[in-house]
Amino acid sequence: MTTIWKHHWLMLGTTALLSLPLPALASERQAVLYTTNNDSAVQAVLDSAGQLATPLKIGVVTGSSAALLKRIDAEGAATKADVFWSSQPNTLGAFTALYEPYRSPQSSAIDPQWHQPQQLWSASNIQVVVLMVNHKQLKGQPEPGTWRDLLDPAWKGRIIVGDPGATSTAYTVLWGLRQLLGAEDFKALAANLVVSRNSSAVLNSVAQGEYSIGLTFEGNAYAYVAGGQKEIRLIYPADGTFVTQEALTLVKNGPNPEAGRRLVDLLLARDTQIALLEQAYRRPSRSDIDVSAHVALPNLAQIKVFNVDEEQAVREREAFLEHWKDLPKGL
């Protein structure tokens, strides 16, 4: 698989609007961000950062979580990254040697359940797994309301998911489903699934009508609803869905550690998280933001959650991926 790297170099502005205590820097005025996030999320951060009193240059390299983390690992002590944003603990946990512990002053506004005990990563936002359904492509099939509805052979080849070995989104979805459904029903589901090269292909192919259903994160799918695609609907399965954090890390041996800490603070700041919610539909990790006041998404308390053990997901990751490769798929 070929990864396309995009670089953005931007001198941030000087208007002091963010309530963020960032010290001036003598020389380290550039932070390099490796990120899995899309252009709208990156731009929201750049726009927010442009309102800081002290200028900061940010270089951005984008790619999948697995590719970026492996790149940081391969770079070793000569890494070019200062901050990695973002992935789930079930993926981050396999690369803990790459992170520098850091507790941002902004972390006090984040629910304790989302804190990593050793401060190796910080929750930037919360992700909820949904069914992204294209109603024009249901073709007489009833809209699914539960995960087990997807076991019907009528869905074979009509449901798309990312590669769990390449994207943390897909691993979160499929690991959770293996726990919720059990081995036999999960095998039946896999037989209906088409696996894409990455998470963005899931979204685009459902939006374009190539598939009826995509298994993805709420914020990514909601962008199409907010963009006016009336045929796209988000379903939170009645038998429970999975909630996880998207987290960011300060990279060990990063070339600009002080600038990296400033960037972590920026990503966790209230104004930045509101901008990410309004522009990229990322559910905030901070407890001082009312989601429903900004976008038409349900409050977390309204969603039935099936709890999974993220540490178990880390321990069993390689075994799960090997098992997944052997399962028959829908195409």
C-alpha positions as CSV (number, residue, x, y, z in Angstrom):
1,M,0.0,0.0,0.0
2,T,1.3,3.5,-0.9
3,T,0.9,6.2,1.7
4,I,0.5,9.8,0.4
5,W,2.1,12.3,2.8
6,K,0.7,15.8,2.9
7,H,2.7,18.7,4.4
8,H,1.3,22.0,5.6
9,W,3.6,24.7,6.9
10,L,1.9,27.7,8.4
11,M,3.0,30.7,10.5
12,L,0.2,31.1,13.0
13,G,-1.2,34.6,13.8
14,T,-1.0,36.8,16.8
15,T,-4.5,37.6,18.1
16,A,-4.9,36.5,21.7
17,L,-8.4,35.0,21.8
18,L,-7.7,31.5,23.3
19,S,-7.8,31.0,27.0
20,L,-4.6,29.0,26.9
21,P,-1.5,29.7,29.0
22,L,1.3,29.2,26.5
23,P,4.8,30.6,27.3
24,A,6.8,32.4,24.7
25,L,9.7,30.4,23.2
26,A,13.2,31.6,22.7
27,S,14.0,29.4,19.7
28,E,11.7,26.3,19.5
29,R,8.8,27.9,17.5
30,Q,8.0,24.9,15.3
31,A,6.1,21.7,16.2
32,V,5.7,18.8,13.7
33,L,2.4,17.0,14.0
34,Y,1.8,13.5,12.6
35,T,-2.0,13.1,12.3
36,T,-4.6,10.7,11.1
37,N,-7.2,13.5,11.1
38,N,-8.8,14.8,7.9
39,D,-8.3,18.3,6.4
40,S,-11.3,19.9,8.2
41,A,-10.0,18.8,11.6
42,V,-6.5,19.9,10.8
43,Q,-7.8,23.2,9.6
44,A,-9.8,23.7,12.7
45,V,-6.7,23.4,14.8
46,L,-4.7,25.7,12.5
47,D,-7.5,28.3,12.7
48,S,-7.6,28.1,16.5
49,A,-3.9,28.2,16.7
50,G,-3.9,31.3,14.5
51,Q,-5.5,33.2,17.4
52,L,-2.7,32.6,19.9
53,A,-0.6,35.5,21.2
54,T,2.7,33.8,20.6
55,P,3.3,32.5,17.0
56,L,3.9,28.8,16.5
57,K,4.8,27.1,13.2
58,I,3.1,23.7,12.7
59,G,4.2,21.2,10.2
60,V,1.6,18.5,9.4
61,V,2.1,15.0,8.0
62,T,-1.0,12.9,7.5
63,G,-1.6,9.2,7.1
64,S,-3.2,6.1,8.8
65,S,-2.5,5.4,12.5
66,A,-0.5,2.2,11.8
67,A,1.6,3.9,9.1
68,L,2.4,7.0,11.2
69,L,3.2,5.1,14.4
70,K,5.5,2.7,12.4
71,R,7.1,5.7,10.8
72,I,7.8,7.2,14.2
73,D,9.2,3.9,15.4
74,A,11.4,3.6,12.4
75,E,12.7,7.1,12.8
76,G,13.8,6.3,16.3
77,A,15.9,8.9,18.1
78,A,16.0,10.9,14.8
79,T,12.2,11.2,14.7
80,K,10.7,14.2,12.9
81,A,7.5,14.2,14.9
82,D,6.8,16.2,18.1
83,V,3.1,15.2,18.5
84,F,1.0,12.3,17.2
85,W,-2.7,12.9,16.9
86,S,-4.7,10.6,17.1
87,S,-5.5,7.0,17.7
88,Q,-7.3,4.8,20.2
89,P,-5.7,3.2,23.3
90,N,-6.2,-0.2,21.8
91,T,-3.6,0.8,19.1
92,L,-1.5,3.3,21.0
93,G,-0.8,0.7,23.7
94,A,1.3,-1.3,21.3
95,F,3.8,1.6,20.9
96,T,4.3,3.0,24.4
97,A,8.0,3.2,24.0
98,L,7.5,6.1,21.5
99,Y,5.8,8.5,23.9
100,E,7.1,11.1,26.4
101,P,4.8,11.4,29.5
102,Y,3.1,14.8,29.7
103,R,0.1,16.1,31.7
104,S,-1.2,19.3,30.1
105,P,-2.7,22.0,32.3
106,Q,-5.8,21.6,30.1
107,S,-6.2,18.0,31.4
108,S,-8.0,19.1,34.5
109,A,-11.2,19.7,32.4
110,I,-11.2,16.1,31.1
111,D,-13.1,13.3,32.9
112,P,-10.8,11.1,34.9
113,Q,-11.9,8.0,33.1
114,W,-10.1,9.3,30.0
115,H,-6.8,9.8,31.7
116,Q,-3.9,7.4,30.9
117,P,-2.4,6.5,34.3
118,Q,1.2,7.2,33.2
119,Q,0.3,10.3,31.3
120,L,1.5,8.7,28.1
121,W,-1.4,10.1,26.1
122,S,-4.3,12.6,26.5
123,A,-7.9,12.2,25.3
124,S,-8.4,14.8,22.6
125,N,-12.0,13.7,21.8
126,I,-14.5,10.9,22.2
127,Q,-15.5,8.6,19.4
128,V,-18.7,6.6,19.1
129,V,-19.1,3.7,16.6
130,V,-22.1,4.0,14.3
131,L,-23.7,2.5,11.3
132,M,-23.4,4.9,8.4
133,V,-26.4,4.0,6.2
134,N,-27.2,5.2,2.7
135,H,-31.0,4.9,2.5
136,K,-31.0,5.1,-1.3
137,Q,-29.0,1.8,-1.3
138,L,-31.2,-0.2,1.1
139,K,-33.1,-1.6,-1.9
140,G,-36.1,-2.8,0.1
141,Q,-34.0,-4.2,3.0
142,P,-35.3,-2.9,6.4
143,E,-33.0,-0.4,8.0
144,P,-30.8,-2.3,10.6
145,G,-31.4,-1.4,14.2
146,T,-29.0,-3.8,15.8
147,W,-25.6,-5.3,15.1
148,R,-27.2,-8.8,14.7
149,D,-29.4,-7.4,11.9
150,L,-26.3,-7.3,9.9
151,L,-25.9,-11.1,10.0
152,D,-28.6,-11.5,7.4
153,P,-27.1,-12.9,4.2
154,A,-29.0,-10.3,2.3
155,W,-26.2,-7.8,3.4
156,K,-23.4,-9.9,1.9
157,G,-21.0,-7.6,0.0
158,R,-23.1,-4.4,0.9
159,I,-21.3,-3.5,4.2
160,I,-17.8,-1.9,4.2
161,V,-15.3,-1.6,7.0
162,G,-11.6,-0.5,7.1
163,D,-8.6,-2.8,7.5
164,P,-8.1,-3.3,11.3
165,G,-4.4,-3.9,10.7
166,A,-4.1,-0.4,9.2
167,T,-6.6,1.8,11.0
168,S,-7.5,2.1,14.6
169,T,-11.0,3.0,13.7
170,A,-11.6,-0.4,12.1
171,Y,-9.8,-2.2,14.9
172,T,-12.0,-0.5,17.5
173,V,-15.1,-1.4,15.6
174,L,-14.2,-5.1,14.9
175,W,-12.7,-5.8,18.3
176,G,-15.8,-4.5,19.9
177,L,-18.0,-6.6,17.7
178,R,-16.1,-9.7,18.4
179,Q,-16.8,-9.2,22.1
180,L,-20.5,-8.2,21.7
181,L,-21.4,-10.9,19.1
182,G,-19.3,-13.9,20.2
183,A,-17.2,-16.0,17.9
184,E,-19.8,-17.6,15.7
185,D,-21.9,-14.5,15.0
186,F,-18.8,-12.5,14.4
187,K,-17.7,-15.0,11.8
188,A,-21.1,-14.7,10.2
189,L,-20.8,-10.9,10.1
190,A,-17.3,-11.1,8.6
191,A,-18.8,-13.1,5.7
192,N,-20.9,-10.1,4.8
193,L,-18.2,-7.5,5.1
194,V,-16.0,-5.9,2.4
195,V,-12.7,-4.6,3.7
196,S,-11.4,-1.3,2.4
197,R,-7.8,0.0,2.4
198,N,-8.5,2.8,4.8
199,S,-11.2,4.5,6.9
200,S,-11.8,7.4,4.4
201,A,-12.7,4.9,1.7
202,V,-15.5,3.6,3.9
203,L,-17.0,7.0,4.2
204,N,-16.6,8.0,0.6
205,S,-18.0,4.7,-0.8
206,V,-21.1,4.8,1.3
207,A,-21.7,8.5,0.5
208,Q,-21.3,7.8,-3.2
209,G,-23.8,4.8,-3.0
210,E,-21.3,2.0,-3.7
211,Y,-22.2,0.3,-0.4
212,S,-25.3,0.4,1.8
213,I,-23.6,0.5,5.2
214,G,-20.3,1.6,6.6
215,L,-18.9,0.8,10.0
216,T,-17.2,3.9,11.2
217,F,-17.0,6.6,13.8
218,E,-19.8,9.1,14.5
219,G,-17.9,12.3,13.8
220,N,-16.6,11.1,10.4
221,A,-20.1,10.0,9.2
222,Y,-21.9,13.1,10.6
223,A,-19.9,15.3,8.3
224,Y,-22.0,14.0,5.4
225,V,-25.2,14.6,7.2
226,A,-24.2,18.1,8.1
227,G,-23.1,18.6,4.5
228,G,-26.6,18.0,3.3
229,Q,-26.7,14.4,2.1
230,K,-30.2,13.6,3.2
231,E,-29.9,9.9,2.3
232,I,-27.2,9.4,4.9
233,R,-28.3,8.4,8.4
234,L,-26.4,7.5,11.5
235,I,-27.6,4.5,13.5
236,Y,-26.6,3.8,17.1
237,P,-27.3,0.1,17.4
238,A,-29.9,-0.8,20.1
239,D,-27.8,-3.7,21.4
240,G,-25.1,-1.3,22.3
241,T,-22.2,0.4,20.6
242,F,-18.6,1.2,21.5
243,V,-17.2,4.4,22.9
244,T,-13.4,5.1,22.9
245,Q,-11.1,8.1,23.1
246,E,-9.1,9.5,20.4
247,A,-5.8,10.4,22.0
248,L,-2.7,12.4,21.3
249,T,0.8,11.8,22.5
250,L,4.0,13.8,23.0
251,V,6.6,11.9,21.0
252,K,9.8,10.9,22.7
253,N,12.9,12.4,21.2
254,G,10.8,14.9,19.2
255,P,13.0,17.7,17.8
256,N,11.1,20.5,19.4
257,P,9.8,19.3,22.8
258,E,8.7,22.6,24.2
259,A,6.8,23.4,21.0
260,G,5.3,19.9,21.1
261,R,4.0,20.6,24.6
262,R,2.5,23.8,23.4
263,L,0.8,22.0,20.6
264,V,-0.7,19.4,23.0
265,D,-2.0,22.2,25.2
266,L,-3.6,23.8,22.1
267,L,-5.3,20.5,21.1
268,L,-6.8,20.1,24.5
269,A,-7.9,23.8,24.9
270,R,-11.6,24.5,25.2
271,D,-11.7,26.9,22.2
272,T,-9.9,24.4,20.0
273,Q,-12.2,21.5,21.0
274,I,-15.3,23.7,20.3
275,A,-13.8,24.5,16.9
276,L,-13.2,20.8,16.2
277,L,-16.8,20.0,17.2
278,E,-18.3,22.7,15.0
279,Q,-16.0,22.2,12.0
280,A,-15.0,18.5,12.1
281,Y,-17.7,17.1,14.4
282,R,-15.3,15.7,16.9
283,R,-17.1,15.0,20.2
284,P,-15.0,16.8,22.9
285,S,-13.2,15.0,25.7
286,R,-13.6,18.1,27.9
287,S,-16.5,18.0,30.4
288,D,-17.2,21.8,30.1
289,I,-18.6,21.7,26.6
290,D,-22.3,21.0,25.8
291,V,-22.2,19.0,22.6
292,S,-25.9,19.6,21.7
293,A,-25.5,23.3,21.9
294,H,-23.1,23.2,18.9
295,V,-24.2,20.2,16.7
296,A,-27.2,17.9,16.2
297,L,-25.6,14.9,17.9
298,P,-27.1,13.0,20.9
299,N,-25.6,13.4,24.3
300,L,-23.4,10.5,25.4
301,A,-25.9,9.6,28.1
302,Q,-28.6,8.9,25.5
303,I,-26.4,6.2,23.7
304,K,-26.4,2.6,24.9
305,V,-22.8,1.6,25.4
306,F,-21.3,-1.9,25.3
307,N,-18.2,-1.6,27.4
308,V,-15.0,-3.3,26.2
309,D,-11.6,-3.7,27.9
310,E,-9.1,-1.5,26.0
311,E,-6.1,-3.2,27.7
312,Q,-7.3,-6.6,26.6
313,A,-7.6,-5.2,23.1
314,V,-4.0,-4.2,23.3
315,R,-2.8,-7.6,24.6
316,E,-4.7,-9.6,22.1
317,R,-4.2,-7.3,19.1
318,E,-1.9,-9.5,17.1
319,A,-3.9,-12.7,17.8
320,F,-7.1,-11.0,16.7
321,L,-5.5,-9.7,13.5
322,E,-4.2,-13.2,12.6
323,H,-7.7,-14.6,13.3
324,W,-9.3,-11.8,11.2
325,K,-7.1,-12.6,8.2
326,D,-8.4,-16.2,8.2
327,L,-12.1,-15.3,8.3
328,P,-14.1,-15.5,5.0
329,K,-15.2,-12.0,3.9
330,G,-18.0,-10.7,1.8
331,L,-15.9,-10.0,-1.3
